[in-house]
Amino acid sequence: MRHRHARRAGPEGGESRSFIPANSEAESVSKGLEYAIDDWCIAQMARKLGKADDYAYFSKRAQKL
């Protein structure tokens, strides 16, 4: 399944890194934590809905930060 989820803000979209550099964005630590929690919540919803692909994708992404 192809995912067309919005890229995160930050240098190079933030997708290529597992963190948000402090010198590139204000409140980088809290934003990183917020992104991880958002991804975890989406993964849990996907699991409840039986969307195994989305569950795996967001679970993995939630653990990046």
PyMOL commands that set and color helices and strands:
alter all, ss='L'
color gray80, all
select helices_A, chain A and resi 11-14+28-48+52-62
alter helices_A, ss='H'
color red, helices_A
deselect
rebuild
show_as cartoon
